[in-house]
């Protein structure tokens, strides 16, 4: 992406996309929408807790018990720890090299490692997606989308239920994916793709730097039980 285009996006807080021949605009949420989305997250989380839906922490502990994954120190799992260490070391090496030709084989290896990371995220997400936090993230992200995605200066969807009942499922999912990428800065921030991706676990940071292994965090940063 050209630097001028990035500057325009950062200045306006908006980005244009074309999805299935339709031109849409996604904007960054204003503070009031962000706070309201956090309330939606909390309400959904508490509702599922009362229903007995397992938390991500509980699901992770079961995966650890079965030996499918192993507890990590810096990330969700040991497998993430090891892979992210490789990626970060490879990144440092690439940036330390000035010769473009010398960079090429390392860039190829870096791309392979990042592809492996996305696969690992998908694998783990498939296990813990249907959790209290997962359902809460879904509702929060749809709420943000209906307030931040427009077509011809009008909201594409007027309610969460309208989004869920959109007959064009592919269009709705693509808009959500593009909006998530935009909000995470995947195409605008140089290092974002190292830590985020459309496969990132249920909209959460892969890191758990301030909490014990297996604990997940609510939007305000406190561990959920």
ROKE-91125 format. One record per residue (C-alpha): x, y, z; residue in one letter; residue number from 1. Coordinates in steps of 0.001 Angstrom, whole numbers, plus 524288, in hexadecimal, padded with zeros to 5 digits. Example, Ala and Ser with C-alpha at 12.3 -4.5 7.8 and 13.67 -1.06 7.14 Angstrom:
REM residues 2
+-------+-------+-------+------+-----+
|  east | north |    up | rest |  nr |
+-------+-------+-------+------+-----+
| 8300C | 7EE6C | 81E78 |    A |   1 |
| 83566 | 7FBDC | 81BE4 |    S |   2 |
+-------+-------+-------+------+-----+
//
This chain:
REM residues 225
+-------+-------+-------+------+-----+
|  east | north |    up | rest |  nr |
+-------+-------+-------+------+-----+
| 80000 | 80000 | 80000 |    X |   1 |
| 80537 | 80D96 | 7FC33 |    X |   2 |
| 80904 | 816AB | 80749 |    X |   3 |
| 7FFC6 | 82159 | 8024F |    X |   4 |
| 7F469 | 817E8 | 802B8 |    X |   5 |
| 7F81E | 813ED | 81089 |    X |   6 |
| 7F8E8 | 8223A | 814A0 |    X |   7 |
| 7EB61 | 824CF | 80EF2 |    X |   8 |
| 7E5A1 | 81939 | 8162F |    X |   9 |
| 7EBFF | 81D41 | 822FC |    X |  10 |
| 7E771 | 82B58 | 82137 |    X |  11 |
| 7D95B | 8281D | 81DCC |    X |  12 |
| 7D7B5 | 81BCB | 825E9 |    X |  13 |
| 7D0C8 | 81598 | 81A54 |    X |  14 |
| 7D3FA | 80BAD | 80FE9 |    X |  15 |
| 7CCE3 | 80825 | 80360 |    X |  16 |
| 7CB07 | 7FA24 | 7FEDF |    X |  17 |
| 7C489 | 7F363 | 7F381 |    X |  18 |
| 7BD57 | 7E6F7 | 7F74A |    X |  19 |
| 7B62E | 7DF15 | 7ECF5 |    X |  20 |
| 7B545 | 7EB27 | 7E451 |    X |  21 |
| 7AFE4 | 7F3B1 | 7EF52 |    X |  22 |
| 7B783 | 7FF76 | 7F43E |    X |  23 |
| 7B783 | 8006E | 802F9 |    X |  24 |
| 7BE3E | 80905 | 80D01 |    X |  25 |
| 7C2D8 | 8048C | 81A56 |    X |  26 |
| 7C661 | 80EB0 | 82496 |    X |  27 |
| 7CD30 | 80DC7 | 83198 |    X |  28 |
| 7C346 | 80D8A | 83CBF |    X |  29 |
| 7C1A3 | 819F3 | 844B9 |    X |  30 |
| 7C320 | 81932 | 85366 |    X |  31 |
| 7B489 | 81828 | 85638 |    X |  32 |
| 7B326 | 80C97 | 84CE7 |    X |  33 |
| 7BF30 | 805FC | 852A2 |    X |  34 |
| 7B9C0 | 8074E | 8606F |    X |  35 |
| 7AC72 | 80256 | 85C22 |    X |  36 |
| 7B300 | 7F6C1 | 85570 |    X |  37 |
| 7BA1F | 7F39D | 8621A |    X |  38 |
| 7ACF6 | 7F37C | 86906 |    X |  39 |
| 7A7C1 | 7E9FA | 85ED3 |    X |  40 |
| 7B3B9 | 7E183 | 8613F |    X |  41 |
| 7B18D | 7E188 | 86FFC |    X |  42 |
| 7A301 | 7DEB3 | 86EF4 |    X |  43 |
| 7A52A | 7D35F | 8659A |    X |  44 |
| 7B05A | 7CE04 | 86DC8 |    X |  45 |
| 7A83A | 7CE49 | 87A46 |    X |  46 |
| 79C7E | 7C834 | 87382 |    X |  47 |
| 7A4A1 | 7BCAD | 86EE9 |    X |  48 |
| 7AB2B | 7BB4F | 87C26 |    X |  49 |
| 79DB6 | 7B9F8 | 8824E |    X |  50 |
| 799FF | 7AFE9 | 877E8 |    X |  51 |
| 7A5E9 | 7A7DA | 87B4D |    X |  52 |
| 7AD27 | 7A9ED | 86E86 |    X |  53 |
| 7BB94 | 7A692 | 870B8 |    X |  54 |
| 7C58D | 7B18D | 87105 |    X |  55 |
| 7D1BD | 7B19B | 868A1 |    X |  56 |
| 7D988 | 7AED4 | 874F3 |    X |  57 |
| 7D185 | 7A2A5 | 8779C |    X |  58 |
| 7D2A3 | 79E1D | 8698B |    X |  59 |
| 7E144 | 7A06B | 8696D |    X |  60 |
| 7E2FD | 798DA | 8760D |    X |  61 |
| 7DBA3 | 78D5C | 87013 |    X |  62 |
| 7E451 | 78DE6 | 86404 |    X |  63 |
| 7F04A | 78E09 | 86CD2 |    X |  64 |
| 7EAE1 | 7829B | 874B0 |    X |  65 |
| 7E940 | 77AAE | 8684D |    X |  66 |
| 7F6D6 | 77E46 | 86372 |    X |  67 |
| 7F1B2 | 78481 | 856F9 |    X |  68 |
| 7F8CA | 7911E | 85A79 |    X |  69 |
| 80202 | 79509 | 86572 |    X |  70 |
| 801C1 | 7A114 | 86E5E |    X |  71 |
| 8097B | 7ACB2 | 86957 |    X |  72 |
| 81136 | 7B6D2 | 870E8 |    X |  73 |
| 80F6C | 7C2AE | 86815 |    X |  74 |
| 80456 | 7BE75 | 85F2F |    X |  75 |
| 7F88A | 7B58E | 85FE8 |    X |  76 |
| 80067 | 7A92A | 85DE4 |    X |  77 |
| 80E4A | 7A408 | 85DF0 |    X |  78 |
| 80CA2 | 7A1A2 | 84F71 |    X |  79 |
| 80A08 | 7B032 | 84D8E |    X |  80 |
| 815B7 | 7B39D | 85633 |    X |  81 |
| 81F07 | 7ABAB | 84DD9 |    X |  82 |
| 819BD | 7B031 | 840D1 |    X |  83 |
| 8192E | 7BE97 | 84481 |    X |  84 |
| 8273F | 7BDEA | 84970 |    X |  85 |
| 82B59 | 7B8BC | 83C1C |    X |  86 |
| 82399 | 7C34E | 83519 |    X |  87 |
| 82918 | 7CE61 | 83D53 |    X |  88 |
| 8370D | 7C99E | 83BB8 |    X |  89 |
| 83516 | 7C85C | 82D09 |    X |  90 |
| 82F56 | 7D614 | 82C91 |    X |  91 |
| 83B29 | 7DB8C | 8339E |    X |  92 |
| 8442E | 7D4C1 | 82A06 |    X |  93 |
| 83CCC | 7D9DB | 81E30 |    X |  94 |
| 83D2E | 7E7D9 | 82321 |    X |  95 |
| 84B9F | 7E6CD | 82637 |    X |  96 |
| 84EFC | 7E373 | 8181D |    X |  97 |
| 8510D | 7EE52 | 80E38 |    X |  98 |
| 85336 | 7E5CA | 80238 |    X |  99 |
| 845F2 | 7E310 | 7FC02 |    X | 100 |
| 84AB5 | 7D67B | 7F5E9 |    X | 101 |
| 84F96 | 7D1A8 | 80303 |    X | 102 |
| 84229 | 7D46A | 808BD |    X | 103 |
| 83A8E | 7CC29 | 7FEEC |    X | 104 |
| 83CA4 | 7BE81 | 804A7 |    X | 105 |
| 839DD | 7C393 | 81255 |    X | 106 |
| 82D7C | 7CA78 | 80DCC |    X | 107 |
| 82901 | 7BDA7 | 807DD |    X | 108 |
| 82B87 | 7B69F | 814B7 |    X | 109 |
| 82492 | 7C18A | 81C10 |    X | 110 |
| 818B5 | 7C03F | 81346 |    X | 111 |
| 81867 | 7B19C | 815D1 |    X | 112 |
| 81928 | 7B3CB | 82480 |    X | 113 |
| 80E11 | 7BDB8 | 8241D |    X | 114 |
| 805DC | 7B44B | 81C18 |    X | 115 |
| 80895 | 7A9FD | 8266E |    X | 116 |
| 80458 | 7B39D | 83101 |    X | 117 |
| 7F77D | 7B63F | 82A0B |    X | 118 |
| 7F53C | 7A7A3 | 82931 |    X | 119 |
| 7F800 | 7A61E | 837B3 |    X | 120 |
| 7EE83 | 7B12A | 83AC1 |    X | 121 |
| 7E403 | 7AABA | 8327C |    X | 122 |
| 7E62C | 79DAD | 83929 |    X | 123 |
| 7E549 | 7A341 | 846E7 |    X | 124 |
| 7DA1D | 7AC5F | 84370 |    X | 125 |
| 7D21E | 7A0E1 | 83E87 |    X | 126 |
| 7D2BD | 79B45 | 84C47 |    X | 127 |
| 7D02B | 7A776 | 85460 |    X | 128 |
| 7C7BC | 7AFB0 | 84B32 |    X | 129 |
| 7BAED | 7AB8E | 85183 |    X | 130 |
| 7BDEC | 7B166 | 85EC6 |    X | 131 |
| 7B864 | 7BC76 | 866FF |    X | 132 |
| 7C2D3 | 7C586 | 861A4 |    X | 133 |
| 7C0EF | 7C091 | 853C9 |    X | 134 |
| 7B259 | 7C34A | 853A4 |    X | 135 |
| 7B4A6 | 7D07B | 85A29 |    X | 136 |
| 7BE97 | 7D42E | 84FC1 |    X | 137 |
| 7B520 | 7D079 | 844F1 |    X | 138 |
| 7AA89 | 7D974 | 84A51 |    X | 139 |
| 7B435 | 7E471 | 84CD4 |    X | 140 |
| 7BA0C | 7E3C3 | 83F31 |    X | 141 |
| 7ACB5 | 7E39B | 8389C |    X | 142 |
| 7A892 | 7EF48 | 840DF |    X | 143 |
| 7B4B7 | 7F6B3 | 83C82 |    X | 144 |
| 7B238 | 7F2D5 | 82E6A |    X | 145 |
| 7A433 | 7F790 | 82DAB |    X | 146 |
| 7A89F | 804D3 | 832DF |    X | 147 |
| 7B503 | 80609 | 82ACB |    X | 148 |
| 7B220 | 80017 | 81D6A |    X | 149 |
| 7AAA2 | 8080C | 81354 |    X | 150 |
| 7A68C | 8074F | 80526 |    X | 151 |
| 7A2A6 | 813CF | 7FE18 |    X | 152 |
| 7A3F4 | 81AEA | 80B28 |    X | 153 |
| 799C0 | 8121F | 81168 |    X | 154 |
| 79BA0 | 806F8 | 81B13 |    X | 155 |
| 79C5A | 7F9CE | 8144D |    X | 156 |
| 7954A | 7F37A | 81FC8 |    X | 157 |
| 78CAB | 7FA41 | 829D4 |    X | 158 |
| 78D3D | 7F013 | 83489 |    X | 159 |
| 794AB | 7E41D | 8390D |    X | 160 |
| 78938 | 7DB7E | 8351E |    X | 161 |
| 788D8 | 7E191 | 82793 |    X | 162 |
| 7972C | 7DE31 | 825CC |    X | 163 |
| 79505 | 7D03F | 82A8F |    X | 164 |
| 7897B | 7CE7D | 8215F |    X | 165 |
| 79014 | 7D44F | 81554 |    X | 166 |
| 78D66 | 7CA74 | 80A6A |    X | 167 |
| 79A7D | 7CDB6 | 80421 |    X | 168 |
| 7A2E3 | 7C6B3 | 80E27 |    X | 169 |
| 7AF51 | 7C7C7 | 80615 |    X | 170 |
| 7ADFD | 7D691 | 804E2 |    X | 171 |
| 7AB4B | 7D81D | 81373 |    X | 172 |
| 7B6F9 | 7CFB1 | 81735 |    X | 173 |
| 7C02D | 7D694 | 80DCC |    X | 174 |
| 7BC55 | 7E3FC | 812E5 |    X | 175 |
| 7BE8A | 7DF46 | 820DD |    X | 176 |
| 7CBE7 | 7D9B3 | 81D5D |    X | 177 |
| 7D034 | 7E62F | 8165D |    X | 178 |
| 7CB4D | 7EE9C | 8218F |    X | 179 |
| 7D2CC | 7E666 | 82B6E |    X | 180 |
| 7DF3E | 7E7A9 | 8235F |    X | 181 |
| 7DD5A | 7F661 | 82292 |    X | 182 |
| 7DAAB | 7F803 | 83122 |    X | 183 |
| 7E6BC | 7EFE5 | 83468 |    X | 184 |
| 7EF24 | 7F7AC | 82AE8 |    X | 185 |
| 7F37E | 7EB87 | 82387 |    X | 186 |
| 7F5BE | 7F2C6 | 816CF |    X | 187 |
| 7F9E1 | 7FFDE | 81C7E |    X | 188 |
| 802F5 | 7FC3E | 827C6 |    X | 189 |
| 80FE9 | 7F5CB | 82404 |    X | 190 |
| 81091 | 7EC0A | 82F3A |    X | 191 |
| 80221 | 7E92E | 8314F |    X | 192 |
| 80206 | 7DD2F | 828A2 |    X | 193 |
| 80BB8 | 7D6B9 | 831E5 |    X | 194 |
| 801C2 | 7D660 | 83CCE |    X | 195 |
| 7F480 | 7D754 | 83642 |    X | 196 |
| 7ED60 | 7D12D | 82AEF |    X | 197 |
| 7DFE9 | 7CD35 | 826DD |    X | 198 |
| 7E2EA | 7C092 | 82DF4 |    X | 199 |
| 7E67C | 7C73A | 83ABA |    X | 200 |
| 7DF6A | 7C094 | 845E6 |    X | 201 |
| 7D1BB | 7C5C6 | 84770 |    X | 202 |
| 7D5D6 | 7D3CE | 845AB |    X | 203 |
| 7DF5B | 7D358 | 85107 |    X | 204 |
| 7EDC9 | 7D63A | 851F4 |    X | 205 |
| 7F5A8 | 7C9A1 | 8515A |    X | 206 |
| 7FDB4 | 7CE96 | 85CD6 |    X | 207 |
| 7FA9D | 7CC27 | 86B27 |    X | 208 |
| 80661 | 7D371 | 87055 |    X | 209 |
| 80051 | 7D7A0 | 87D3E |    X | 210 |
| 7F869 | 7CBAA | 880B3 |    X | 211 |
| 7FB8C | 7BD82 | 88400 |    X | 212 |
| 7FB6E | 7B37B | 8790F |    X | 213 |
| 7EDF4 | 7B018 | 87442 |    X | 214 |
| 7E70A | 7BC2D | 87994 |    X | 215 |
| 7DFE8 | 7C4B8 | 86FF9 |    X | 216 |
| 7DCF3 | 7D306 | 87199 |    X | 217 |
| 7D0E6 | 7DB5F | 870E0 |    X | 218 |
| 7D167 | 7E822 | 86914 |    X | 219 |
| 7D583 | 7EFD8 | 87523 |    X | 220 |
| 7E13B | 7E704 | 8771C |    X | 221 |
| 7DCA6 | 7DF5D | 882EC |    X | 222 |
| 7DD0E | 7D07A | 882B2 |    X | 223 |
| 7CFED | 7C9F3 | 880A8 |    X | 224 |
| 7CC6A | 7BE46 | 888EA |    X | 225 |
+-------+-------+-------+------+-----+
//
